[in-house]
């Protein structure tokens, strides 16, 4: 540190390369040596910030990168009054460099700011106005390449602050330049991709606040998908070459709209051919198109499932196909298909019954061969199996002995949330229909129940208590003592206490 400090303290023009090397060294050791550096962090940041004003652009750009490497520490200490001013100093310094005259510095500052945003999240909310003014000033200044990085920084900001962005004073700064760019880029311009991704984050963050911008954005996405579907068959008629990325980005933005607007998207869906276009996309041979299409299917199921129902069987059959033997080759496609089926099940109930066993027969091998599989796919498989058991217990419950052990093992790993509640409603519904089907998996079932930290639904708490008391009554006496005695002592104590066993 004394060596680095000596290099950074030198201010002569001749030693700028040494200053650059010292800043680079600090960035390079940031992760591996963080514990040893912690006592010196305030001093390190104090030395780095003035380097943002260096005459040499290489020093300014490397300083942006090095500061980004210490983002976590800078943000963690921002809550302390002594360090608050240092956070603001770093933030102000990076925003100034976003407007630097040198393109390389602009790029480094934008990337560094995006990293800081991810760590800072709600810390940025009180500072939104100056941040937005800097970013949108840069928007009018940047050339094509750096615009892509700027879009990412704007999208990351939306993800970080969420609904706090939904204020008129912020939208007046943010939206007009983006909408103007959106209107002037032709449908064949690949510069639409980062803009579509940026708007996706904004739509999700603003929620209903995006409604005033939604219709032209929605219509453009539909037109982009339709044009690409035509181009796929005949580029001459479409007037553009086929490029699936236009479809992927448009589907993702429509998902953002569905997630942000909720049921308010219904008025847009009802006046378009989205349902038929989406069905085509769900069957596309490109995995990334299917992945985005199935995500949109799930989002639309949550927002306005009624408009999917005329083709619901077709959607469900295509989604179920994604859970077949090639699931390991296209995990993200299978994951979204699994999640979408579960969302549809919750909304349409027993209407899903014709394909229930088809889906269950695909989910059981996934859960039974969990080793090496994607954690998210296992969780979604467990949740969807539970949701199918909840809405169609008479169909699923007779087969419980085939899947209870691996299913309960997967349920244990899921964090407490609404989706986990749905899965356990399915568990309770199936046990009521076929209590004998879970007896051989009693320990695993209790371990799954014990994985809850807090069940917010009082109804579900009662249902789970009824299941456990039902087994106590069914097994009775010595047999019950044997089963409950086989549990880990801390788990047994937790269940006995919580459910008055």
C-alpha positions in Angstrom: 0.0 0.0 0.0 2.8 2.5 0.7 4.1 1.9 -2.9 0.7 2.4 -4.4 0.1 5.5 -2.3 3.4 6.9 -3.5 2.5 6.4 -7.1 -1.0 7.9 -6.7 0.4 10.9 -4.9 2.7 11.8 -7.7 1.0 14.5 -9.9 3.6 15.2 -12.5 2.8 14.8 -16.2 5.8 12.4 -16.7 4.5 9.9 -14.2 1.0 9.4 -15.5 1.7 5.8 -16.6 2.8 5.0 -13.0 -0.5 6.4 -11.7 -2.4 4.3 -14.2 -0.5 1.2 -13.2 -1.2 1.9 -9.5 -4.9 2.3 -10.2 -4.9 -0.9 -12.3 -3.2 -2.8 -9.5 -5.8 -1.7 -7.0 -8.6 -2.9 -9.3 -6.8 -6.2 -9.9 -6.4 -7.1 -6.2 -9.9 -5.9 -5.2 -11.6 -9.3 -4.9 -8.7 -11.6 -3.8 -7.3 -9.2 -1.2 -10.5 -7.5 0.1 -10.1 -8.6 3.7 -6.6 -7.2 3.9 -7.8 -4.0 2.2 -10.8 -3.3 4.4 -8.9 -1.2 7.0 -7.6 1.0 4.1 -10.8 1.3 2.0 -11.7 4.9 2.9 -8.2 6.0 2.1 -8.2 4.0 -1.2 -11.4 5.5 -2.4 -10.2 9.0 -1.4 -7.1 8.4 -3.5 -9.1 7.1 -6.5 -11.8 9.7 -6.8 -9.4 12.6 -7.9 -8.0 10.2 -10.6 -11.4 10.6 -12.3 -10.3 14.2 -13.2 -6.9 13.2 -14.6 -5.8 14.8 -17.8 -5.0 11.5 -19.4 -8.1 9.6 -20.6 -6.5 6.2 -19.9 -6.2 7.1 -16.2 -9.8 8.3 -16.1 -11.1 5.1 -17.7 -9.1 2.7 -15.6 -10.2 4.6 -12.4 -13.9 4.0 -13.4 -13.2 0.3 -13.6 -11.3 0.1 -10.4 -14.0 2.0 -8.5 -16.6 -0.5 -9.9 -14.5 -3.3 -8.3 -15.1 -1.8 -4.9 -18.9 -1.1 -5.5 -20.0 -3.6 -2.8 -18.0 -1.9 -0.1 -18.9 1.6 -1.3 -22.6 0.7 -1.1 -22.4 -1.2 2.2 -20.9 1.8 4.0 -23.3 4.3 2.4 -25.7 3.8 5.2 -23.2 5.2 7.8 -23.3 9.0 8.1 -19.5 9.2 7.8 -19.4 7.2 4.5 -22.5 8.7 3.0 -20.6 11.6 1.5 -18.0 9.2 0.0 -20.8 7.3 -1.8 -22.1 10.5 -3.1 -18.7 11.6 -4.2 -18.1 8.4 -6.1 -21.6 8.6 -7.7 -21.1 12.2 -8.7 -17.6 11.4 -10.1 -18.9 8.5 -12.3 -21.9 10.5 -13.6 -19.4 13.3 -14.6 -17.3 10.8 -16.5 -20.4 9.4 -18.3 -20.5 12.8 -19.9 -16.7 12.7 -20.7 -15.6 13.8 -24.1 -13.6 10.6 -24.6 -15.6 7.6 -25.8 -13.4 5.1 -24.0 -14.0 6.9 -20.7 -17.8 7.1 -21.5 -17.9 3.4 -21.9 -15.9 2.6 -18.7 -18.0 5.1 -16.7 -21.3 3.6 -18.0 -20.2 0.1 -17.2 -18.9 1.1 -13.7 -22.1 3.0 -13.0 -24.2 -0.1 -14.0 -22.2 -2.2 -11.5 -22.7 0.4 -8.8 -26.4 0.4 -9.6 -26.8 -3.3 -9.1 -25.2 -3.0 -5.6 -26.9 0.2 -4.6 -30.5 -0.5 -5.5 -32.7 1.6 -3.1 -29.8 3.9 -2.2 -30.2 5.4 -5.6 -33.9 6.4 -5.1 -33.2 9.8 -3.4 -30.7 10.6 -6.1 -32.8 9.7 -9.1 -33.3 13.1 -10.6 -29.6 14.0 -11.1 -28.9 10.5 -12.2 -31.6 10.6 -14.9 -30.5 14.0 -16.1 -27.0 12.9 -16.6 -28.0 9.6 -18.3 -30.5 11.3 -20.7 -28.0 14.1 -21.5 -25.6 11.3 -22.5 -28.3 9.8 -24.5 -28.3 12.8 -26.8 -24.5 12.8 -27.0 -23.5 9.1 -27.4 -22.7 7.4 -30.7 -24.0 4.0 -31.6 -21.6 1.7 -29.7 -21.8 3.5 -26.4 -25.6 3.9 -26.7 -25.9 0.2 -26.2 -24.0 0.4 -22.9 -26.1 3.4 -21.9 -29.3 1.4 -22.6 -28.0 -1.2 -20.2 -27.3 1.4 -17.5 -30.8 2.8 -17.8 -32.3 -0.7 -17.7 -30.2 -1.6 -14.7 -31.4 1.6 -13.0 -35.0 0.6 -13.6 -34.4 -2.9 -12.2 -32.6 -1.4 -9.1 -35.2 1.2 -8.1 -38.3 -0.5 -9.4 -41.6 1.4 -8.7 -39.8 4.4 -7.2 -39.2 5.4 -10.8 -42.9 5.8 -11.4 -43.1 9.6 -10.7 -44.1 12.2 -13.2 -41.0 14.3 -12.7 -38.8 11.3 -13.5 -40.8 10.0 -16.4 -40.7 13.5 -18.0 -36.9 13.2 -18.1 -36.6 9.6 -19.0 -39.3 8.7 -21.5 -39.4 11.4 -24.3 -35.8 10.6 -25.6 -36.4 6.9 -25.5 -39.8 7.1 -27.2 -38.3 9.4 -29.8 -35.5 6.9 -30.5 -38.1 4.1 -30.6 -40.1 6.0 -33.3 -37.2 6.8 -35.5 -35.4 3.4 -35.6 -36.7 1.3 -38.6 -38.0 -2.2 -38.0 -34.9 -3.8 -39.6 -32.4 -1.9 -37.4 -30.5 -4.1 -34.9 -30.1 -1.1 -32.7 -33.7 -1.9 -31.6 -32.4 -4.9 -29.6 -30.8 -3.0 -26.7 -33.7 -0.5 -26.7 -36.2 -3.3 -26.5 -34.3 -4.8 -23.6 -34.1 -1.4 -21.9 -37.9 -0.7 -22.3 -38.6 -4.2 -20.9 -36.9 -3.3 -17.6 -38.7 0.1 -17.5 -42.1 -1.5 -18.2 -41.6 -4.0 -15.4 -40.4 -1.2 -13.0 -43.2 1.3 -13.8 -46.1 -1.2 -13.7 -49.3 0.6 -14.4 -47.3 3.8 -14.9 -46.2 2.5 -18.3 -49.8 2.3 -19.5 -49.6 5.8 -21.1 -46.7 4.5 -23.4 -48.0 0.9 -23.8 -50.2 0.9 -26.9 -47.6 2.0 -29.5 -44.9 -0.1 -27.9 -47.3 -3.2 -27.9 -48.3 -2.6 -31.5 -44.7 -2.3 -32.7 -43.8 -5.5 -31.0 -46.6 -7.4 -32.6 -45.7 -6.0 -36.0 -42.0 -6.9 -35.5 -43.0 -10.5 -34.7 -45.4 -10.7 -37.6 -42.9 -9.3 -40.0 -40.2 -11.8 -38.9 -42.7 -14.7 -39.2 -43.3 -13.7 -42.8 -39.6 -13.2 -43.5 -38.9 -16.7 -42.2 -41.1 -18.1 -45.0 -40.4 -15.5 -47.7 -37.9 -12.6 -47.1 -38.9 -11.0 -50.4 -42.5 -10.5 -49.3 -41.5 -9.3 -45.8 -38.9 -6.9 -47.2 -36.4 -7.8 -44.5 -34.1 -10.8 -43.9 -35.2 -13.2 -41.1 -33.6 -12.5 -37.8 -35.0 -14.4 -34.8 -33.5 -11.9 -32.3 -36.2 -9.4 -33.3 -38.8 -12.0 -32.2 -37.0 -12.8 -29.0 -36.6 -9.1 -27.9 -40.2 -8.3 -28.9 -41.5 -11.3 -26.9 -39.4 -10.3 -23.9 -40.8 -6.7 -24.0 -44.4 -8.1 -24.3 -43.6 -10.1 -21.2 -42.4 -7.0 -19.4 -45.7 -5.3 -20.4 -47.8 -8.2 -19.2 -45.9 -8.3 -15.9 -46.0 -4.5 -15.4 -49.5 -3.8 -16.6 -51.2 -7.0 -15.3 -54.8 -7.3 -16.3 -54.6 -3.8 -17.9 -52.9 -5.5 -20.9 -56.2 -7.2 -21.7 -57.4 -4.2 -23.8 -54.3 -4.5 -26.0 -54.4 -8.3 -26.3 -58.1 -8.4 -27.3 -57.5 -6.2 -30.3 -54.5 -8.1 -31.8 -53.5 -11.5 -33.1 -51.0 -12.1 -30.3 -52.5 -15.4 -29.4 -51.9 -17.0 -32.8 -48.5 -15.4 -33.2 -47.5 -16.6 -29.7 -48.6 -20.2 -30.6 -46.3 -20.1 -33.7 -43.4 -18.8 -31.5 -43.9 -21.5 -28.9 -43.4 -24.1 -31.7 -40.4 -22.3 -33.2 -37.4 -24.5 -33.9 -35.0 -22.0 -32.2 -34.7 -22.7 -28.4 -34.3 -19.0 -27.5 -37.5 -18.1 -29.3 -39.4 -20.9 -27.5 -37.9 -19.8 -24.2 -39.1 -16.2 -24.6 -42.5 -17.4 -26.0 -43.2 -19.7 -23.1 -42.2 -17.0 -20.6 -44.8 -14.7 -22.3 -47.3 -17.6 -22.2 -46.9 -17.7 -18.4 -47.2 -14.0 -18.0 -50.3 -13.8 -20.1 -51.8 -16.7 -18.1 -51.4 -14.6 -15.0 -52.7 -11.4 -16.6 -55.5 -12.5 -18.9 -55.8 -16.2 -19.4 -59.3 -15.8 -20.9 -57.7 -14.7 -24.2 -55.6 -17.9 -24.4 -58.5 -20.3 -23.9 -59.6 -20.8 -27.5 -56.1 -22.4 -28.1 -55.3 -23.5 -24.6 -55.0 -27.2 -25.5 -52.6 -26.4 -28.2 -50.5 -24.2 -25.9 -50.4 -26.9 -23.2 -49.4 -29.7 -25.6 -46.5 -27.6 -27.0 -45.4 -26.7 -23.4 -45.6 -30.3 -22.3 -43.4 -31.4 -25.2 -40.6 -29.2 -23.9 -40.4 -31.4 -20.7 -39.5 -34.6 -22.7 -36.3 -36.5 -22.9 -34.2 -33.6 -24.3 -34.8 -31.4 -21.2 -31.1 -31.3 -20.3 -30.3 -29.8 -23.8 -32.7 -26.9 -23.4 -33.0 -26.3 -19.7 -34.3 -22.7 -19.9 -37.0 -23.7 -22.4 -38.1 -26.6 -20.2 -38.0 -24.3 -17.1 -40.3 -21.7 -18.7 -42.6 -24.4 -20.1 -43.0 -25.9 -16.7 -43.6 -22.6 -15.0 -46.2 -21.6 -17.7 -48.1 -24.8 -17.2 -48.3 -24.2 -13.5 -49.5 -20.6 -14.0 -52.2 -21.8 -16.4 -53.3 -24.6 -14.0 -53.9 -22.1 -11.2 -56.0 -19.9 -13.4 -58.1 -22.5 -15.3 -58.4 -25.3 -12.7 -59.9 -28.6 -13.9 -59.9 -27.4 -17.5 -56.3 -28.5 -17.5 -57.2 -32.1 -16.7 -56.8 -33.6 -20.2 -53.0 -33.0 -20.2 -52.3 -33.5 -16.4 -50.9 -37.0 -16.5 -48.9 -36.2 -19.6 -47.2 -33.4 -17.7 -46.8 -35.4 -14.5 -45.2 -38.2 -16.4 -42.6 -35.7 -17.6 -42.1 -34.0 -14.2 -41.5 -37.2 -12.2 -38.3 -38.2 -14.1 -37.0 -34.6 -13.7 -37.5 -34.7 -10.0 -36.2 -38.3 -9.7 -33.0 -37.6 -11.6 -32.1 -34.3 -9.9 -28.4 -34.6 -9.8 -26.7 -32.1 -12.1 -30.0 -30.5 -13.1 -30.7 -26.8 -13.0 -32.0 -25.7 -9.5 -34.6 -23.5 -10.9 -36.0 -26.3 -13.1 -36.2 -28.6 -10.1 -38.1 -25.9 -8.1 -40.5 -25.1 -10.9 -41.1 -28.9 -11.5 -42.0 -29.3 -7.8 -44.2 -26.3 -7.8 -46.0 -27.2 -11.0 -46.5 -30.8 -9.8 -48.1 -29.4 -6.6 -50.3 -27.0 -8.5 -51.6 -29.8 -10.8 -52.3 -31.9 -7.6 -54.1 -28.9 -6.2 -56.5 -28.3 -9.1 -56.8 -32.0 -10.1 -56.2 -34.1 -6.9 -58.4 -37.0 -8.1 -56.1 -37.5 -11.2 -52.7 -37.0 -9.6 -53.2 -38.4 -6.0 -53.4 -42.1 -7.1 -49.8 -41.9 -8.3 -48.3 -40.3 -5.2 -46.2 -43.3 -4.3 -44.3 -42.8 -7.5 -43.1 -39.3 -6.8 -43.5 -38.3 -3.1 -39.9 -38.8 -2.0 -38.1 -36.8 -4.8 -41.0 -34.3 -4.8 -40.7 -33.6 -1.1 -36.9 -33.4 -1.4 -37.3 -30.6 -4.0 -40.0 -28.8 -2.0 -37.6 -28.5 0.9 -35.2 -26.3 -1.1 -37.8 -23.7 -2.2 -37.9 -20.4 -0.4 -41.1 -19.3 1.3 -43.4 -17.6 -1.2 -46.8 -17.8 -2.9 -45.7 -20.5 -5.3 -44.5 -22.7 -2.5 -47.9 -22.2 -0.8 -49.6 -23.4 -4.0 -47.4 -26.5 -4.1 -48.3 -27.4 -0.4 -52.0 -26.8 -1.1 -51.5 -29.6 -3.7 -49.8 -31.8 -1.1 -52.7 -31.3 1.3 -55.3 -31.9 -1.5 -53.7 -35.1 -2.6 -53.2 -36.5 0.9 -56.9 -36.0 1.5 -57.7 -38.1 -1.6 -55.0 -40.7 -1.0 -53.5 -40.6 2.5 -52.0 -44.1 2.1 -49.9 -42.8 -0.9 -47.7 -40.7 1.4 -47.2 -43.1 4.3 -43.9 -44.6 2.9 -42.7 -41.0 2.4 -43.8 -39.7 5.8 -40.3 -38.6 6.9 -39.6 -36.7 3.6 -43.1 -35.1 3.8 -42.4 -33.9 7.3 -39.0 -32.6 6.3 -40.7 -30.6 3.5 -43.2 -29.2 5.9 -40.4 -28.4 8.4 -38.6 -26.3 5.6 -41.1 -23.5 6.1 -39.9 -20.5 8.1 -43.3 -18.8 8.1 -46.5 -19.8 6.3 -48.3 -16.6 5.7 -51.6 -18.2 4.7 -53.5 -19.1 7.9 -55.7 -21.5 5.8 -52.7 -23.4 4.6 -51.3 -23.6 8.1 -54.6 -25.2 9.2 -54.6 -27.6 6.3 -51.0 -28.8 7.0 -52.0 -29.2 10.7 -55.0 -31.3 9.6 -52.7 -33.5 7.4 -50.4 -34.2 10.3 -53.2 -34.9 12.8 -54.8 -37.1 10.2 -51.7 -39.3 10.1 -51.5 -39.3 13.9 -55.0 -40.6 14.0 -54.5 -43.0 11.1 -51.3 -44.5 12.4 -52.3 -44.2 16.1 -50.5 -45.4 19.1 -47.2 -47.3 18.7 -47.0 -46.9 14.9 -47.3 -43.1 15.2 -44.6 -43.0 17.9 -42.4 -45.0 15.5 -43.0 -42.7 12.6 -42.7 -39.4 14.5 -39.7 -40.8 16.4 -37.8 -41.5 13.2 -37.6 -37.7 12.5 -34.6 -35.6 13.4 -35.1 -34.5 17.0 -35.1 -30.7 16.2 -37.6 -31.2 13.3 -39.8 -33.4 15.5 -39.8 -30.7 18.3 -40.6 -28.0 15.7 -43.6 -29.9 14.2 -44.9 -31.1 17.6 -44.8 -27.5 18.9 -46.1 -25.7 15.8 -49.0 -28.1 15.1 -49.7 -29.3 18.6 -49.0 -32.9 17.9 
